[in-house]
Structure formats: structure tokens, C-alpha cells
Amino acid sequence: MLVSTGCPPGTPALGATRMKTTVLAALLAVACTLARAEPAPRLYLTTETSAPYSMRDGDRVTGIGTDMVREIMARTGVAYSIDLLPWKRAYTAALERADACVFSTTRTPEREPHFKWVGPIGEAEWVLMGRADRHFDVHTLDDARAYRVGTYNGDARDQFLRARGFNVDPAPNDMINPRKLMINRIDLWAASIRRGSLTLDRLGYTGKLVPVLVFNRIRVYLACNRAVPDALVARMNGAVEAMERDGTSRAIVHKYDDWGVPAR
């Protein structure tokens, strides 16, 4: 016995039509979501050799800044690679590559619009260092204008002093500057030193080089290309804030307290 559905021949029942419409709508929604979805981000991170902030330990890049950045990446679930490069190459990569960030980068007014900023991930003092056996009548930064100042070519200290008309003598590697001081190639070295750092002790300059003037106190950041998504930058900054709250940042810094102590 046939039961009429009330539909013209060849027309599906109302319930089936609604079901098909619902399924079609769901499929369209999934398709739209997939079309809008972005691939999982992978960041190319660059840094320089600047112990104890970033340095090579065997095949691995380590250091205070590096460990900070690794923890940020772990907490945000972002895949990444780290390249240890000369500073100018590291900085240029972050300017030019859409997936790149560079650390540890001083946040200056000149650099501000060129990056998206994550941090701070550290702090340091800019110090004019001189030979311990010389007398320097330097009480303000302007007093240093009479001297040849060794800088690290292209970094924030170099740019800072150049912009103010100082007589700078840039080096391609910052650790060349202590040697230049010892042979009187320069009079002062514009160094960036974390408070309590034993780097100069480890390099054998204890008692040979002394601070002459602290001329700036700065914070350093992970500076990301402008193409890195805002949502990802926000997540990374959230990780930095969480690391400060739970003590992870302090623990990373203290992990390197004895880095410069010679082995006995």
C-alpha cells in the first residue's frame, strides 16, 4: 500500500530536504573555515654572538636571551629555528623576511615602526669602558667627545653615538674592542653589559678594563617583521608576562650567574 507524502512526484520529503539543507550549510561552513585558516606559523629567529645572552654551545645556540626566546616559543607552541649570525645580517633578515624575528634588540625610536615587539626579554647598561691605567675626565657623555670610541658596527650603541656626532671607530665584532683598547687603537669602548656580568673576567680583562661612565640603561626585545600576525605577537607577549609572574624569567637569568667564573 502506497502512502502519499503530499509532494509532487520526484520531490523529496520535507524532512529530507531540511536535512540536506542542514548538511550542505555545515559543509559550506567547514569549507569557508578551511579557506580562511592560515598555516601553522614557523618563525626564523636570528641573533648574534654576545655571551652570555647568545652564544654557541656545541651545535646548540644558548644564553640568557636565547633561553628566554625558547621558553616563549614553547609556551606559544610555535615552531622555529635559530641562526647565529653577524649582527647586521641578523637584523636585516628580520627586516626583510616575513617570518623572521631578531633578538636581543634594543627598542629605539628609530627602530620602533619597523618591527612588532615582544618583551622585554632582558636589560643592560651602556657603559664607556677604558683602560684601568689611564685617567679619564668624563662625567657626562658630552665629556667623551674628545675621545675615540670603539663601537659594534650597526648596533644601537653605534647608531646612538653616530647620530650625536661622536668620533666612533666601529668593529665587525664587539669582542675586538677590548683588544683595541689594550693596544690604544681606541680610547673608550661603548659596551653593553648586564649588571653583575662576569664576561670581561672570563675573557681575561679583570683589572685591565674599568667602567668610566654609564650613559644609558636599556631593555632588549624580540623584534619581529611587520608581517608576523598580530595575534601571534600578542600570544608571545602574553607568554613574556606569564614568565615574569611565575618566576621563569628570573630563573633563566640566575642560571647564568656563574657563567663567567673560571673552572677550578
GUTIVO-531180 format. One line per 10 residues: number of its first residue (from 0); for each residue x, y, z of N, C-alpha, C, CB. Coordinates in steps of 0.2 Angstrom, whole numbers, plus 5000, padded with zeros to 4 digits. Atoms other than C-alpha are relative to their C-alpha. Glycine has a CB too. Layout:
NUM> X:Y:Z:X:Y:Z:X:Y:Z:X:Y:Z | ...
END
This chain:
0> 5004:4994:5000:5000:5000:5000:5004:5006:5000:4995:5000:5006 | 4996:4994:5000:5007:5017:4995:4997:5005:5004:5001:5002:4993 | 5002:4994:4996:5007:5032:5007:5002:5006:4997:5002:4999:5007 | 4998:4994:5004:5006:5049:4999:5004:5004:5005:4994:5004:4998 | 4996:4996:4996:5019:5061:5006:4998:5007:4999:5007:5000:4998 | 5002:4993:5001:5010:5076:4999:5004:5004:4996:4999:5004:5007 | 4995:4996:5005:5024:5081:4987:4999:4998:4993:5007:4999:5003 | 5001:5002:5007:5023:5081:4969:5005:4995:4998:5002:5006:4995 | 4996:5006:5002:5031:5066:4960:5008:5003:4999:4998:4997:4994 | 4993:4998:5001:5050:5067:4961:5003:5005:5005:5001:5003:4993
10> 4998:4995:4995:5051:5080:4975:5001:4996:5007:4994:5005:5001 | 4999:5003:4994:5059:5074:4991:4996:5002:5006:5008:5001:5002 | 5004:4999:4994:5050:5073:5008:5003:5007:5003:5000:4994:5005 | 4998:4994:4997:5051:5089:5018:5006:4999:5005:4994:5004:5004 | 4994:5002:4995:5062:5081:5032:5006:4999:4997:4998:4994:5004 | 4994:5001:5004:5074:5075:5019:5003:5006:4997:4999:4995:4995 | 4998:4994:5003:5075:5092:5011:5004:5004:5005:4994:5004:4997 | 4997:4996:4994:5079:5101:5028:5006:4997:5002:4995:5000:5006 | 4994:5003:4998:5092:5088:5032:5005:5001:4995:4999:4992:5001 | 4995:4999:5006:5101:5090:5015:5002:5007:5001:4997:4999:4993
20> 4998:4993:4999:5100:5109:5018:5005:5001:5006:4994:5004:5001 | 4996:5000:4994:5107:5107:5035:5007:4998:4999:4997:4997:5006 | 4994:5003:5002:5121:5096:5029:5004:5004:4996:4999:4993:4997 | 4997:4996:5004:5125:5107:5015:5003:5007:5003:4995:5002:4994 | 4998:4994:4996:5126:5123:5026:5006:4998:5004:4994:5002:5004 | 4994:5002:4996:5138:5113:5038:5006:4999:4996:4998:4994:5004 | 4994:5001:5004:5149:5108:5024:5003:5007:4997:4998:4996:4994 | 4997:4993:5002:5150:5126:5017:5003:5004:5005:4994:5004:4998 | 4997:4997:4995:5154:5132:5034:5007:4998:5001:4996:5000:5007 | 4993:5003:4999:5169:5120:5036:5004:5002:4994:4999:4992:5000
30> 4995:4998:5006:5175:5124:5018:5002:5007:5001:4996:5000:4994 | 4999:4993:4999:5174:5143:5022:5006:5001:5006:4994:5004:5002 | 4995:5000:4994:5184:5140:5039:5007:4998:4997:4998:4995:5006 | 4994:5002:5002:5197:5130:5030:5003:5005:4995:4999:4993:4996 | 4997:4995:5005:5199:5143:5016:5003:5006:5004:4994:5002:4996 | 4997:4995:4996:5202:5156:5030:5006:4998:5004:4994:5003:5004 | 4995:5002:4995:5213:5146:5040:5007:5001:4997:5000:4992:5002 | 4993:4998:5002:5232:5151:5040:5004:4993:5002:5002:5006:5003 | 4995:5005:4998:5246:5138:5040:5003:5001:5007:5005:4998:4995 | 4996:5000:4993:5254:5134:5057:5006:5004:4999:5001:4994:5003
40> 4994:4996:5001:5267:5148:5059:5006:4997:5002:4999:5006:5004 | 4994:5002:4998:5285:5144:5059:5005:5006:4999:5003:4994:4995 | 4996:4994:5000:5297:5158:5064:5008:4998:4999:4999:5004:5006 | 4993:5000:5001:5315:5161:5058:5003:5005:5005:5002:5001:4993 | 4997:4996:4995:5324:5168:5073:5008:5001:4999:4999:4998:5007 | 4993:4998:5000:5341:5177:5072:5003:5003:5006:5001:5004:4993 | 4997:4996:4994:5353:5183:5085:5008:5000:4998:4999:4996:5006 | 4993:4999:5001:5372:5187:5086:5004:4996:5006:5002:5008:5000 | 4996:5003:4994:5386:5180:5097:5001:5006:5005:5007:4997:4997 | 5000:4994:4994:5385:5191:5113:4999:4996:5006:4995:5005:4998
50> 5000:5004:4993:5389:5180:5128:4999:5005:5006:5006:4995:5001 | 5003:5006:4999:5381:5177:5140:4993:5000:4997:5000:4998:5007 | 5007:5000:5003:5365:5182:5130:4999:4995:4995:4999:5007:4998 | 5000:5005:5005:5368:5172:5115:5006:4997:4998:4996:5003:4994 | 4993:5003:5001:5382:5160:5111:4999:4993:4997:5005:5000:5006 | 5001:5007:5002:5385:5143:5103:5003:4995:5005:5004:4999:4993 | 4998:5005:4995:5387:5128:5115:5000:4993:4996:4996:5000:5006 | 5000:5005:5004:5392:5114:5103:4996:5001:4994:4997:4993:5004 | 5005:4998:5005:5378:5113:5090:4994:5004:5002:4998:4993:4997 | 5006:4997:4998:5366:5122:5100:5001:5008:5002:4997:4997:5006
60> 5000:4993:4998:5363:5141:5102:4997:5001:5007:4997:5005:4995 | 5002:5000:4993:5361:5145:5121:5001:5007:5002:5003:4995:5004 | 4999:4994:4997:5362:5160:5133:4994:5003:5003:5003:5005:4994 | 5006:4997:4996:5350:5171:5143:4995:5002:4995:5003:5006:5004 | 5005:4998:5005:5341:5179:5128:4998:4994:4996:5003:5005:4996 | 5002:5006:5004:5341:5163:5119:4995:4996:5004:5006:4996:4997 | 5005:5004:4996:5333:5153:5133:4994:5004:5001:5004:4999:5007 | 5007:4996:4999:5320:5167:5136:4996:4999:4993:5002:5008:5001 | 5004:5000:5007:5315:5166:5117:4998:4993:5000:5005:5002:4994 | 5002:5007:5000:5315:5147:5118:4994:4998:5004:5006:4995:5002
70> 5006:5001:4995:5303:5147:5133:4994:5004:4997:5002:5003:5006 | 5005:4996:5003:5292:5160:5124:4997:4995:4994:5002:5007:4997 | 5002:5005:5006:5291:5148:5108:4996:4994:5003:5006:4998:4996 | 5003:5006:4997:5287:5133:5119:4993:5002:5003:5005:4997:5006 | 5006:4998:4997:5273:5142:5128:4995:5002:4995:5001:5006:5005 | 5005:4998:5005:5265:5148:5112:4999:4995:4995:5002:5006:4997 | 5000:5005:5004:5268:5132:5103:5002:5001:4993:4993:4997:5000 | 4998:4998:5007:5277:5140:5088:5006:4996:4998:5001:5007:5000 | 4994:5003:5002:5289:5130:5078:5005:5006:4998:4999:4995:4994 | 4996:4995:5001:5305:5139:5075:5007:4997:4999:5001:5005:5006
80> 4993:5001:5001:5324:5139:5070:5004:5006:5002:5002:4998:4993 | 4996:4994:4998:5338:5150:5077:5006:5000:4996:5001:4999:5008 | 4993:4999:5003:5353:5156:5067:5004:5005:5004:4998:5002:4992 | 4995:4995:4997:5368:5164:5075:5004:5003:4994:5005:4996:5005 | 4997:4997:5005:5374:5177:5063:5003:5007:5002:4994:5002:4995 | 4998:4993:4999:5384:5194:5062:4994:5004:5001:5005:5002:4995 | 5006:4996:4999:5373:5207:5069:4996:5003:4994:5002:5006:5005 | 5004:4997:5006:5369:5216:5053:4996:4995:4996:5006:5004:4995 | 5004:5005:5004:5364:5200:5044:4994:4998:5004:5004:4994:4999 | 5006:5002:4996:5353:5195:5059:4995:5005:5000:5003:4999:5007
90> 5005:4995:5000:5345:5212:5059:4996:5001:4994:5003:5007:5002 | 5003:5000:5006:5342:5213:5041:4996:4995:4998:5006:5000:4994 | 5005:5006:5001:5334:5196:5040:4993:5002:5003:5003:4994:5003 | 5006:4998:4997:5321:5202:5052:4996:5006:4997:5001:5002:5007 | 5003:4995:5003:5318:5217:5042:4997:4998:4993:5005:5006:4998 | 5002:5002:5007:5316:5208:5025:4996:4994:5000:5007:4999:4996 | 5004:5006:5001:5309:5191:5029:4994:5000:5004:5004:4994:5003 | 5006:4999:4997:5291:5190:5033:4999:4995:5006:4994:4998:4995 | 5001:5005:4995:5293:5175:5045:5006:5001:5005:5001:4993:4997 | 4993:5000:4996:5309:5182:5054:4999:5005:5006:5005:5002:4996
100> 5000:4995:4994:5312:5190:5072:5008:5000:5002:4995:4998:5005 | 4993:4999:4998:5329:5196:5079:5000:5002:5007:5004:5005:4996 | 4999:4999:4993:5335:5196:5097:5007:5000:5001:4996:4995:5005 | 5004:4995:4996:5341:5204:5108:5001:5007:4998:5003:4999:5008 | 5000:4994:5004:5336:5220:5100:4998:5006:5005:4995:5000:4994 | 5002:4994:4997:5336:5237:5108:4995:5004:4997:5007:5005:5001 | 5006:4997:5003:5320:5246:5106:5001:5008:5000:4993:4998:5004 | 4999:4993:5001:5324:5264:5099:4994:5003:4996:5007:5001:4997 | 5005:4997:5004:5313:5277:5092:5000:4999:4993:5000:5008:5001 | 4999:5001:5007:5321:5275:5075:4998:4993:4998:5008:5001:4999
110> 5001:5007:5002:5318:5256:5075:4992:4998:5001:5004:4995:5004 | 5007:5001:4998:5300:5257:5083:4995:4998:4994:4998:5006:5004 | 5005:5002:5005:5290:5257:5067:5002:4995:4995:4999:5006:4996 | 4998:5005:5005:5300:5244:5058:4998:4993:5002:5007:5001:4999 | 5001:5007:4997:5295:5229:5069:4994:5000:5004:5006:4998:5004 | 5005:5002:4995:5282:5221:5080:5004:4998:5006:4994:4995:4998 | 4995:5001:4994:5290:5220:5098:4997:4995:5005:5001:5006:5003 | 5001:5005:4995:5290:5205:5110:5004:5001:5006:5000:4993:4997 | 4996:4999:4994:5296:5208:5128:4998:5005:5004:5007:5001:4997 | 4993:5001:5000:5306:5215:5136:5003:4993:5002:5004:5005:5004
120> 4997:5006:4998:5317:5199:5137:5007:5001:5004:5001:4996:4994 | 4994:4999:4996:5332:5207:5146:5001:5008:5000:5006:4997:4996 | 4998:4993:4999:5340:5223:5151:5008:5001:5001:4997:5003:5006 | 4992:4999:5000:5358:5230:5151:5001:5008:5001:5003:4998:4994 | 4998:4993:4999:5368:5246:5154:5005:5001:4994:5004:5001:5006 | 4995:4998:5005:5378:5255:5140:5005:5004:5004:4997:5005:4994 | 4994:4997:4996:5395:5259:5148:5006:5001:4995:5002:4994:5005 | 4994:4998:5003:5410:5268:5142:5005:4996:5004:5001:5007:4999 | 4995:5004:4997:5424:5256:5146:5007:5003:4998:5000:4993:4999 | 4993:4997:5002:5443:5262:5147:5005:4996:5003:5000:5007:5002
130> 4994:5004:4997:5460:5255:5152:5000:5003:5007:5006:5001:4996 | 5000:4998:4992:5462:5255:5171:5006:5004:5001:5001:4993:5004 | 4993:4996:4999:5480:5263:5169:4999:5007:4997:5006:4996:4997 | 5000:4993:5002:5473:5279:5161:4994:5003:5004:4997:4999:4992 | 5004:4996:4997:5464:5293:5168:4995:5004:4995:5003:5006:5005 | 5005:4996:5005:5448:5300:5160:4996:5005:5004:4995:4994:4997 | 5004:4995:4997:5440:5316:5165:4993:5000:4996:5003:5007:4999 | 5007:5001:5004:5422:5310:5159:4995:4999:5006:5000:4994:4996 | 5006:5000:4995:5407:5315:5170:4993:4999:4996:5001:5006:5004 | 5006:5000:5004:5394:5316:5156:5002:4997:4993:4997:5007:4999
140> 4998:5002:5006:5393:5309:5139:5003:5005:4995:4993:4997:4996 | 4997:4995:5004:5397:5325:5131:5008:5001:5001:4997:5007:5001 | 4993:5000:4999:5414:5324:5140:5004:4995:4996:5001:4999:5008 | 4997:5005:5004:5418:5309:5129:5001:5002:4993:4996:4994:5001 | 4999:4998:5007:5418:5319:5113:5007:5000:4998:4996:5006:4999 | 4993:4999:5002:5436:5321:5114:5004:4994:4999:5004:5004:5005 | 4997:5006:5001:5440:5303:5113:4997:4996:4994:4999:4996:5007 | 5003:5005:5005:5439:5289:5100:4997:4994:5004:5007:4997:4996 | 5005:5005:4996:5425:5277:5105:4999:4994:4995:4993:5003:5002 | 5001:5006:5004:5425:5259:5099:4993:4998:5001:5005:4995:5002
150> 5007:5002:5000:5408:5253:5094:4999:4993:4996:4995:5005:4997 | 5001:5006:5004:5400:5237:5086:4996:5002:4994:4996:4995:5005 | 5003:4997:5006:5396:5241:5068:4993:4999:4999:5004:4998:4994 | 5008:5001:5002:5377:5244:5065:4996:4999:5006:5000:4994:4996 | 5004:5001:4994:5371:5241:5083:4997:5006:5003:5003:4996:5005 | 5003:4994:4998:5361:5253:5093:5004:5005:5003:4994:4998:5005 | 4996:4995:4997:5375:5260:5103:5004:5004:4994:5005:4996:5004 | 4996:4997:5006:5385:5263:5086:4995:5006:4997:5002:4995:4995 | 5005:4995:5003:5369:5272:5079:4999:5006:5005:4994:4997:4998 | 5001:4994:4995:5366:5282:5095:5006:5005:5000:4999:4996:5007
160> 4994:4995:4999:5384:5289:5096:5001:5004:4993:5006:4996:5002 | 4999:4997:5007:5385:5292:5077:4995:5006:4999:4999:4995:4994 | 5006:4995:5001:5368:5302:5077:5002:5006:5004:4994:4997:5002 | 4998:4994:4995:5376:5313:5091:5007:5003:4998:5000:4998:5007 | 4994:4997:5003:5392:5317:5081:5006:4997:5004:4999:5007:5001 | 4994:5002:4997:5404:5306:5091:5005:4997:4995:4998:4995:5006 | 4994:5003:5004:5421:5300:5084:5000:4993:5002:5007:5004:5002 | 5000:5007:4999:5417:5282:5083:5005:4996:4995:4993:4997:4999 | 4996:5004:5004:5428:5268:5077:4997:4993:5000:5008:4999:5002 | 5004:5006:4999:5417:5253:5073:5004:4994:4998:4994:5000:4995
170> 4997:5006:5001:5422:5235:5074:4995:4995:4997:5003:4997:5006 | 5004:5005:5002:5414:5220:5065:4997:4995:5005:5002:4996:4994 | 5001:5004:4995:5414:5210:5081:5001:5004:5007:5004:4993:5000 | 4999:4996:4994:5411:5218:5098:5006:4998:5005:4994:5000:5004 | 4995:5003:4995:5424:5207:5107:5007:5002:4997:5000:4993:5000 | 4993:4998:5002:5438:5215:5096:5001:5007:5004:4999:5002:4992 | 4999:4993:4997:5435:5232:5105:5005:4999:5007:4994:5003:5002 | 4995:5000:4994:5444:5226:5122:5007:5000:4997:4998:4994:5004 | 4993:5001:5002:5459:5221:5112:5002:5007:4997:5000:4995:4994 | 4999:4993:5002:5458:5238:5103:5002:5005:5005:4995:5003:4995
180> 4999:4995:4994:5458:5247:5120:5007:4998:5002:4995:4998:5005 | 4994:5002:4997:5473:5237:5126:5006:5002:4995:5001:4993:5001 | 4994:4998:5004:5484:5242:5111:4999:5008:4998:5000:4996:4993 | 5001:4993:5001:5477:5260:5111:4998:5002:4993:5007:5004:5001 | 5003:4999:5007:5468:5259:5094:4994:5005:5002:4998:4994:4997 | 5006:4996:4998:5453:5267:5103:5002:5002:5008:4993:4996:5000 | 4999:4997:4993:5452:5277:5120:4994:4997:5004:4999:5008:5000 | 5005:5002:4996:5435:5271:5126:4996:4995:4995:4995:5005:5002 | 5004:5005:5004:5423:5256:5121:4993:5001:5003:5003:4993:5002 | 5007:5000:4998:5404:5258:5121:4998:4993:5000:4996:5004:4995
190> 5002:5006:4998:5399:5242:5129:4993:4999:5002:5005:4996:5005 | 5006:5001:4997:5383:5234:5133:5001:4994:5005:4994:4998:4995 | 4999:5005:4994:5384:5225:5150:4994:4999:5004:5007:5002:5003 | 5006:5002:4995:5371:5216:5161:5004:5001:5006:4998:4993:4999 | 4998:4999:4993:5373:5221:5179:5002:4994:5003:4995:5004:5004 | 4997:5006:4997:5384:5208:5188:5003:4995:4995:4994:4997:5003 | 4997:5004:5005:5390:5201:5172:5008:4999:5001:4999:5002:4992 | 4993:5002:4999:5407:5192:5173:5003:4999:4993:5001:4994:5004 | 4997:5001:5007:5410:5192:5154:5007:5002:4999:4996:5003:4995 | 4993:4997:5001:5426:5203:5155:5005:4996:5004:5000:5007:5002
200> 4995:5005:4996:5433:5192:5169:5001:4994:4996:4996:4999:5007 | 4999:5006:5003:5430:5177:5159:5005:5001:4994:4994:4997:4997 | 4996:4998:5006:5439:5185:5144:5007:5002:5002:4997:5005:4996 | 4993:4999:4998:5454:5189:5155:5002:5008:5001:5005:4997:4995 | 4998:4993:4999:5452:5208:5157:4999:5003:5007:4995:5004:4995 | 5000:4997:4993:5450:5209:5176:5005:5004:5002:4999:4994:5005 | 4995:4995:4998:5459:5224:5182:5003:5004:4995:5005:4996:5004 | 4997:4997:5005:5463:5229:5165:4996:5005:4997:5002:4995:4994 | 5005:4996:5003:5447:5237:5159:4995:5002:5006:4996:4997:4994 | 5004:4998:4995:5436:5248:5170:4994:5004:4997:5004:5004:5006
210> 5005:4995:5003:5419:5257:5168:5002:5007:5002:4993:4998:5004 | 4999:4993:5000:5421:5275:5165:4994:5004:5001:5004:5003:4994 | 5006:4996:4999:5403:5281:5163:4994:4995:4997:5000:5006:4996 | 5006:5003:5002:5386:5273:5162:4996:5005:4996:4996:4996:5006 | 5004:4994:5004:5377:5283:5148:4993:4998:4998:5004:5002:4994 | 5007:5002:5001:5361:5273:5146:4998:4994:5003:4999:5000:4992 | 5003:5007:4997:5350:5259:5153:4995:4998:4995:4998:5001:5007 | 5005:5002:5006:5340:5249:5140:4997:4994:5002:5004:5000:4994 | 5003:5006:5000:5329:5235:5138:5000:4997:4993:4992:5000:5003 | 5000:5003:5007:5330:5222:5124:4994:4996:4999:5007:4996:5000
220> 5006:5004:5003:5317:5213:5114:5001:4995:4995:4995:5005:4998 | 5001:5004:5006:5312:5200:5101:4997:5005:4995:4997:4993:5001 | 5003:4996:5005:5309:5211:5086:4998:4996:4994:5005:5006:4998 | 5003:5004:5005:5298:5203:5073:4998:5004:4994:4994:4996:5002 | 5002:4996:5006:5295:5208:5055:4992:5002:5000:5001:4995:4994 | 5007:4997:5000:5279:5218:5052:4995:4995:4998:5000:5006:4996 | 5005:5005:5003:5271:5203:5043:4998:4995:5005:5003:4997:4994 | 5002:5005:4995:5271:5192:5058:4993:5002:5003:5005:5000:5006 | 5007:4998:4998:5252:5191:5063:5000:5003:5007:4996:4993:5000 | 5002:4997:4994:5246:5202:5077:4998:4995:5006:4995:5006:4999
230> 5002:5005:4995:5238:5188:5086:5006:4996:5003:4995:4995:4997 | 4994:5004:4998:5254:5178:5087:5005:5005:5004:5004:4998:4994 | 4996:4996:4996:5264:5193:5093:4996:5001:5007:5000:5007:4997 | 5004:5000:4993:5250:5195:5107:5001:4994:5004:4993:5002:4999 | 4999:5006:4996:5252:5177:5112:5007:5000:5003:4999:4994:4995 | 4993:5000:4998:5271:5179:5113:5001:5005:5006:5005:5001:4995 | 5000:4995:4994:5269:5195:5124:4997:4997:5006:4997:5006:4998 | 5003:5003:4994:5257:5185:5135:5004:4995:5003:4993:4997:4997 | 4995:5005:4997:5270:5172:5137:5005:5003:5004:5003:4996:4995 | 4995:4996:4997:5283:5185:5142:4997:5002:5007:5002:5006:4996
240> 5003:4998:4994:5271:5192:5155:4999:4994:5005:4993:5003:4999 | 5001:5006:4996:5267:5174:5162:5007:4998:5003:4997:4995:4996 | 4993:5002:4998:5286:5171:5163:5002:5004:5006:5005:5000:4995 | 4998:4996:4994:5288:5186:5174:4996:4999:5006:4999:5008:4998 | 5004:5001:4994:5274:5182:5185:5002:4993:5004:4992:4999:4998 | 4999:5006:4997:5279:5164:5188:5007:4999:5002:4998:4994:4996 | 4993:5001:4998:5297:5167:5191:5005:4997:4995:5001:4997:5006 | 4996:5003:5005:5304:5159:5175:5005:5004:4997:4996:4997:4994 | 4996:4996:5003:5312:5174:5168:5006:5001:5005:4997:5007:4999 | 4995:4999:4995:5322:5177:5185:5004:4993:5000:4997:5001:5006
250> 4996:5007:4999:5327:5158:5185:5005:5000:4994:4995:4994:5000 | 4996:5001:5006:5334:5159:5167:5006:5005:5001:4996:5002:4994 | 4994:4995:4999:5345:5175:5172:5004:4997:5005:4997:5006:5002 | 4996:5003:4994:5351:5166:5188:5004:4994:4997:4996:4999:5006 | 4997:5006:5003:5355:5150:5178:5007:5002:4997:4996:4997:4994 | 4993:4998:5002:5370:5160:5171:5004:5004:5004:4999:5004:4993 | 4996:4997:4995:5376:5168:5187:5007:4998:5000:4997:5000:5007 | 4993:5002:4999:5392:5158:5187:5003:4998:4993:5000:4993:5004 | 4998:5001:5007:5394:5158:5168:5007:5002:4999:4996:5003:4995 | 4993:4997:5001:5410:5169:5169:5005:4998:5005:4999:5007:5000
260> 4995:5002:4995:5418:5160:5184:5004:4995:4997:4996:4998:5006 | 4996:5005:5002:5433:5151:5179:5000:4993:5003:5008:5003:5000 | 5001:5007:4997:5433:5132:5182:5007:4999:5004:5000:4995:4995 | 4994:5001:4995:5444:5127:5197:5002:4993:4999:4998:5002:5007
END
